[in-house]
Amino acid sequence: MKVYKCLKVERNKTPEVIEIAVNKNDSLYAKVRKIIGAGLIEHVNLPYTDDNKRYSAILLDEEGKLINKEYCRDFIQWGSTDYIAGTFIVIGMGPDGEYTSLTENELKRWKYLWRL
Protein backbone atom coordinates (compact mmCIF):
# COMPACT_ATOMS: atom_id res chain seq x y z
CA MET A 1 0.00 0.00 0.00
CA LYS A 2 1.22 3.50 -0.86
CA VAL A 3 0.22 6.48 1.28
CA TYR A 4 0.38 10.03 -0.07
CA LYS A 5 0.51 12.99 2.32
CA CYS A 6 -1.39 15.75 0.54
CA LEU A 7 -3.21 19.00 1.11
CA LYS A 8 -6.99 19.17 0.69
CA VAL A 9 -8.34 22.65 -0.06
CA GLU A 10 -12.06 23.29 0.31
CA ARG A 11 -14.16 26.43 -0.10
CA ASN A 12 -14.20 28.61 3.04
CA LYS A 13 -12.01 26.17 4.99
CA THR A 14 -8.40 26.18 6.11
CA PRO A 15 -6.30 23.77 3.99
CA GLU A 16 -6.13 20.35 5.63
CA VAL A 17 -3.30 17.81 5.55
CA ILE A 18 -4.72 14.41 4.56
CA GLU A 19 -3.32 11.00 3.70
CA ILE A 20 -4.58 9.08 0.69
CA ALA A 21 -3.93 5.34 0.95
CA VAL A 22 -3.82 3.48 -2.36
CA ASN A 23 -3.42 -0.29 -2.53
CA LYS A 24 -2.55 -2.31 -5.61
CA ASN A 25 -6.24 -2.72 -6.56
CA ASP A 26 -6.97 1.03 -6.34
CA SER A 27 -6.10 4.03 -8.44
CA LEU A 28 -4.96 7.34 -6.97
CA TYR A 29 -7.28 9.17 -9.38
CA ALA A 30 -10.27 7.08 -8.22
CA LYS A 31 -9.52 7.99 -4.60
CA VAL A 32 -9.10 11.68 -5.48
CA ARG A 33 -12.38 11.67 -7.46
CA LYS A 34 -14.22 10.50 -4.33
CA ILE A 35 -12.50 13.03 -2.07
CA ILE A 36 -13.19 16.06 -4.28
CA GLY A 37 -16.47 14.88 -5.80
CA ALA A 38 -15.31 14.90 -9.41
CA GLY A 39 -15.80 12.85 -12.54
CA LEU A 40 -12.71 13.84 -14.51
CA ILE A 41 -9.47 14.89 -12.82
CA GLU A 42 -7.25 17.64 -14.21
CA HIS A 43 -3.56 17.76 -13.29
CA VAL A 44 -1.97 21.24 -13.08
CA ASN A 45 1.75 21.59 -12.38
CA LEU A 46 2.91 24.07 -9.75
CA PRO A 47 6.37 25.69 -9.70
CA TYR A 48 9.48 23.87 -8.57
CA THR A 49 10.29 23.80 -4.89
CA ASP A 50 13.54 24.97 -3.32
CA ASP A 51 15.73 22.09 -4.51
CA ASN A 52 14.59 22.34 -8.18
CA LYS A 53 14.23 18.55 -8.37
CA ARG A 54 10.68 18.26 -7.12
CA TYR A 55 7.52 20.07 -7.93
CA SER A 56 3.93 19.87 -6.81
CA ALA A 57 0.65 19.52 -8.66
CA ILE A 58 -2.99 20.35 -8.16
CA LEU A 59 -5.56 17.64 -8.83
CA LEU A 60 -8.93 19.27 -9.44
CA ASP A 61 -12.31 18.70 -11.05
CA GLU A 62 -11.76 19.24 -14.77
CA GLU A 63 -15.42 20.19 -15.22
CA GLY A 64 -15.75 22.23 -12.02
CA LYS A 65 -16.43 25.55 -13.73
CA LEU A 66 -18.60 24.00 -16.45
CA ILE A 67 -20.95 22.44 -13.89
CA ASN A 68 -20.96 25.62 -11.79
CA LYS A 69 -19.10 24.38 -8.74
CA GLU A 70 -18.54 27.24 -6.34
CA TYR A 71 -15.39 29.36 -6.32
CA CYS A 72 -12.74 27.91 -4.02
CA ARG A 73 -9.48 29.87 -4.46
CA ASP A 74 -7.74 32.28 -6.82
CA PHE A 75 -5.08 30.76 -9.03
CA ILE A 76 -2.32 33.01 -10.34
CA GLN A 77 0.51 31.42 -12.29
CA TRP A 78 2.86 32.56 -15.04
CA GLY A 79 1.18 35.96 -15.26
CA SER A 80 -2.30 34.51 -15.75
CA THR A 81 -5.13 34.99 -13.26
CA ASP A 82 -7.87 32.41 -12.87
CA TYR A 83 -9.75 30.60 -10.12
CA ILE A 84 -10.36 27.04 -9.01
CA ALA A 85 -13.94 25.84 -8.67
CA GLY A 86 -14.62 23.12 -6.10
CA THR A 87 -12.37 21.21 -3.72
CA PHE A 88 -8.85 20.33 -4.88
CA ILE A 89 -5.81 18.33 -3.76
CA VAL A 90 -2.17 19.45 -3.77
CA ILE A 91 0.25 16.52 -4.15
CA GLY A 92 4.01 16.15 -4.53
CA MET A 93 5.79 15.16 -7.72
CA GLY A 94 9.17 13.44 -7.84
CA PRO A 95 11.94 14.16 -10.36
CA ASP A 96 10.67 11.39 -12.64
CA GLY A 97 7.11 12.74 -12.66
CA GLU A 98 5.67 10.19 -10.24
CA TYR A 99 3.24 11.29 -7.53
CA THR A 100 4.73 11.50 -4.04
CA SER A 101 3.84 12.83 -0.62
CA LEU A 102 4.41 16.51 -0.05
CA THR A 103 7.49 17.30 2.04
CA GLU A 104 7.07 19.31 5.26
CA ASN A 105 8.42 22.40 3.46
CA GLU A 106 5.96 21.91 0.60
CA LEU A 107 3.06 21.46 3.02
CA LYS A 108 4.04 24.66 4.77
CA ARG A 109 4.41 26.54 1.47
CA TRP A 110 1.09 25.44 -0.02
CA LYS A 111 -0.86 25.80 3.25
CA TYR A 112 0.33 29.41 3.35
CA LEU A 113 -0.50 30.05 -0.31
CA TRP A 114 -4.02 28.58 -0.12
CA ARG A 115 -4.89 30.00 3.34
CA LEU A 116 -8.13 31.88 3.83
Rosetta silent file (secondary structure, phi, psi, omega in degrees, C-alpha in Angstrom):
SEQUENCE: MKVYKCLKVERNKTPEVIEIAVNKNDSLYAKVRKIIGAGLIEHVNLPYTDDNKRYSAILLDEEGKLINKEYCRDFIQWGSTDYIAGTFIVIGMGPDGEYTSLTENELKRWKYLWRL
SCORE:     score description
SCORE:     0.000 S_00000001
   1 L     0.000  138.419  178.068    0.000    0.000    0.000 S_00000001
   2 E  -110.199  135.608  179.298    1.216    3.498   -0.863 S_00000001
   3 E  -119.138  127.640 -179.387    0.224    6.478    1.278 S_00000001
   4 E  -108.466  124.178  174.445    0.378   10.026   -0.073 S_00000001
   5 E   -88.785  117.322 -172.636    0.506   12.989    2.316 S_00000001
   6 E  -131.086  178.839  175.419   -1.394   15.749    0.543 S_00000001
   7 E  -118.895  126.591  176.589   -3.212   19.001    1.112 S_00000001
   8 E  -103.200  126.475 -177.973   -6.991   19.171    0.685 S_00000001
   9 E  -118.832  118.604 -179.506   -8.335   22.653   -0.056 S_00000001
  10 L  -117.742  156.375  178.134  -12.064   23.291    0.306 S_00000001
  11 L   -57.524  133.128  175.248  -14.160   26.427   -0.096 S_00000001
  12 L    58.461   23.952  177.635  -14.202   28.608    3.038 S_00000001
  13 L  -129.911  152.115  173.921  -12.014   26.168    4.993 S_00000001
  14 L   -68.940  138.364  177.865   -8.401   26.180    6.107 S_00000001
  15 L   -54.863  140.637 -174.218   -6.303   23.771    3.993 S_00000001
  16 E  -120.421  131.962  175.050   -6.135   20.346    5.628 S_00000001
  17 E   -76.899  126.703  177.971   -3.303   17.806    5.549 S_00000001
  18 E  -129.878  163.419  172.959   -4.722   14.406    4.562 S_00000001
  19 E  -118.509  131.498  177.421   -3.322   11.004    3.704 S_00000001
  20 E  -110.087  114.874  179.987   -4.580    9.083    0.688 S_00000001
  21 E   -94.648  127.048 -178.517   -3.933    5.343    0.946 S_00000001
  22 E  -126.667  119.190  175.717   -3.825    3.479   -2.355 S_00000001
  23 L   -96.036  179.155 -173.027   -3.416   -0.293   -2.527 S_00000001
  24 L   -64.126  -19.615  179.576   -2.555   -2.310   -5.614 S_00000001
  25 L   -93.332   -3.150 -178.507   -6.238   -2.716   -6.563 S_00000001
  26 L  -105.575  169.849  172.407   -6.973    1.027   -6.336 S_00000001
  27 L  -123.909  140.325  177.305   -6.098    4.035   -8.440 S_00000001
  28 H   -58.850  -42.626 -179.479   -4.958    7.341   -6.975 S_00000001
  29 H   -61.666  -38.545  178.035   -7.282    9.165   -9.382 S_00000001
  30 H   -62.689  -42.082  178.877  -10.269    7.079   -8.220 S_00000001
  31 H   -64.854  -44.400 -179.204   -9.515    7.988   -4.600 S_00000001
  32 H   -64.321  -41.600  178.276   -9.102   11.681   -5.482 S_00000001
  33 H   -54.800  -43.066  179.213  -12.378   11.673   -7.464 S_00000001
  34 H   -66.964  -42.375 -176.932  -14.222   10.503   -4.334 S_00000001
  35 H   -65.208  -42.270 -175.775  -12.502   13.029   -2.067 S_00000001
  36 H   -98.764   -3.885  178.639  -13.188   16.061   -4.279 S_00000001
  37 L    68.570   50.364 -175.980  -16.469   14.884   -5.803 S_00000001
  38 L  -123.145  158.837  171.894  -15.311   14.902   -9.410 S_00000001
  39 L   -92.574  -60.398  179.486  -15.799   12.852  -12.542 S_00000001
  40 L  -105.498  138.805 -179.881  -12.709   13.838  -14.509 S_00000001
  41 E  -102.513  133.779  173.660   -9.467   14.889  -12.822 S_00000001
  42 E  -108.522  137.248  179.138   -7.254   17.638  -14.212 S_00000001
  43 E  -105.220  124.383  178.389   -3.556   17.763  -13.292 S_00000001
  44 E  -124.428  120.740  178.982   -1.968   21.243  -13.075 S_00000001
  45 E   -71.407  142.085  172.965    1.751   21.594  -12.380 S_00000001
  46 E  -107.039  165.264 -177.020    2.908   24.069   -9.754 S_00000001
  47 E   -61.839  161.115  176.963    6.373   25.688   -9.704 S_00000001
  48 E   -59.894  152.328  174.478    9.484   23.875   -8.571 S_00000001
  49 L   -87.525 -172.046 -172.254   10.290   23.796   -4.887 S_00000001
  50 L   -55.800  -37.183 -173.775   13.537   24.967   -3.319 S_00000001
  51 L   -87.029   -1.325  178.390   15.728   22.087   -4.509 S_00000001
  52 L    58.664   16.700  176.352   14.594   22.339   -8.180 S_00000001
  53 L  -113.754  -17.807 -179.160   14.230   18.548   -8.372 S_00000001
  54 L  -121.783  153.399  168.868   10.675   18.264   -7.122 S_00000001
  55 E  -140.057  177.358  179.556    7.524   20.071   -7.933 S_00000001
  56 E  -120.691  167.323  179.138    3.926   19.873   -6.809 S_00000001
  57 E  -141.885  153.844  172.597    0.655   19.519   -8.663 S_00000001
  58 E  -102.051  134.257  171.272   -2.990   20.352   -8.164 S_00000001
  59 E  -110.928  117.233 -174.916   -5.556   17.640   -8.831 S_00000001
  60 E  -136.427  171.630  178.896   -8.928   19.275   -9.440 S_00000001
  61 E   -75.068  113.585 -177.990  -12.310   18.703  -11.051 S_00000001
  62 L   -58.623  -31.680 -177.018  -11.763   19.242  -14.770 S_00000001
  63 L  -102.377   13.096 -175.308  -15.420   20.194  -15.222 S_00000001
  64 L   -52.002  -47.709 -179.700  -15.753   22.235  -12.020 S_00000001
  65 L   -71.920  -37.772 -177.843  -16.434   25.552  -13.733 S_00000001
  66 L   -64.162  -32.660 -178.781  -18.603   23.997  -16.454 S_00000001
  67 L  -100.629   16.053  174.006  -20.951   22.442  -13.894 S_00000001
  68 L    61.099   39.336  170.378  -20.957   25.615  -11.790 S_00000001
  69 L   -66.268  151.032 -176.044  -19.098   24.377   -8.739 S_00000001
  70 L   -70.842  151.346  174.799  -18.536   27.238   -6.338 S_00000001
  71 E   -53.023  137.028  176.906  -15.394   29.361   -6.317 S_00000001
  72 E  -114.559  -58.232 -178.187  -12.735   27.913   -4.015 S_00000001
  73 E  -149.922  154.276  170.776   -9.479   29.870   -4.457 S_00000001
  74 E   -70.159  152.737  177.371   -7.744   32.280   -6.822 S_00000001
  75 E  -136.106  111.196 -179.254   -5.083   30.759   -9.030 S_00000001
  76 E  -120.594  119.687 -178.808   -2.321   33.009  -10.344 S_00000001
  77 E  -151.687  137.447  177.154    0.512   31.420  -12.290 S_00000001
  78 L    51.235   41.004  175.680    2.863   32.563  -15.041 S_00000001
  79 L    78.585    3.639 -179.318    1.178   35.962  -15.261 S_00000001
  80 E  -108.958  138.702  178.970   -2.301   34.514  -15.752 S_00000001
  81 E  -111.003  132.705 -179.595   -5.135   34.992  -13.259 S_00000001
  82 E  -152.084 -170.213  174.739   -7.875   32.414  -12.874 S_00000001
  83 E  -143.294  161.534  177.665   -9.745   30.605  -10.121 S_00000001
  84 E  -107.313  130.457  178.223  -10.358   27.043   -9.008 S_00000001
  85 E  -101.782  127.822  178.196  -13.939   25.836   -8.667 S_00000001
  86 L    86.471  173.139  179.726  -14.617   23.118   -6.098 S_00000001
  87 L   -66.024  146.394  176.076  -12.368   21.205   -3.721 S_00000001
  88 E  -142.277  163.855 -178.950   -8.847   20.327   -4.884 S_00000001
  89 E  -116.830  138.473  171.107   -5.810   18.332   -3.762 S_00000001
  90 E  -108.831  127.061 -175.076   -2.168   19.454   -3.773 S_00000001
  91 E  -131.586  155.251  178.843    0.245   16.523   -4.149 S_00000001
  92 E   -81.353  158.166  176.712    4.013   16.155   -4.535 S_00000001
  93 E  -133.200  129.889  178.511    5.794   15.158   -7.722 S_00000001
  94 L   -81.072  174.784 -177.453    9.167   13.441   -7.841 S_00000001
  95 L   -63.359  -22.111  178.912   11.943   14.163  -10.356 S_00000001
  96 L   -95.720    7.625  177.984   10.670   11.388  -12.638 S_00000001
  97 L    85.602    8.767  178.161    7.110   12.743  -12.656 S_00000001
  98 L   -86.684  148.193  177.420    5.674   10.190  -10.237 S_00000001
  99 E   -68.760  141.951  178.588    3.238   11.287   -7.532 S_00000001
 100 E  -141.703  171.372  170.814    4.734   11.498   -4.041 S_00000001
 101 L   -69.161  152.092  171.912    3.839   12.826   -0.619 S_00000001
 102 L   -72.817  142.852  174.021    4.406   16.507   -0.048 S_00000001
 103 L   -75.694  167.588  177.913    7.486   17.297    2.043 S_00000001
 104 H   -59.799  -40.763  177.937    7.074   19.306    5.256 S_00000001
 105 H   -64.300  -39.574  178.567    8.420   22.400    3.461 S_00000001
 106 H   -66.651  -42.714  177.600    5.964   21.911    0.596 S_00000001
 107 H   -57.768  -45.605 -179.911    3.063   21.455    3.016 S_00000001
 108 H   -62.124  -44.603 -179.182    4.041   24.664    4.772 S_00000001
 109 H   -61.956  -50.287 -175.612    4.408   26.543    1.471 S_00000001
 110 H   -74.504  -32.740  174.948    1.085   25.443   -0.020 S_00000001
 111 H   -61.334  -40.338  178.910   -0.857   25.798    3.245 S_00000001
 112 H   -66.943  -45.404 -177.974    0.327   29.406    3.352 S_00000001
 113 H   -62.316  -41.667 -174.194   -0.503   30.053   -0.306 S_00000001
 114 L   -96.462   12.693  179.888   -4.019   28.583   -0.116 S_00000001
 115 L   -61.309  164.415  177.718   -4.891   29.997    3.337 S_00000001
 116 L   -76.681    0.000    0.000   -8.132   31.881    3.826 S_00000001
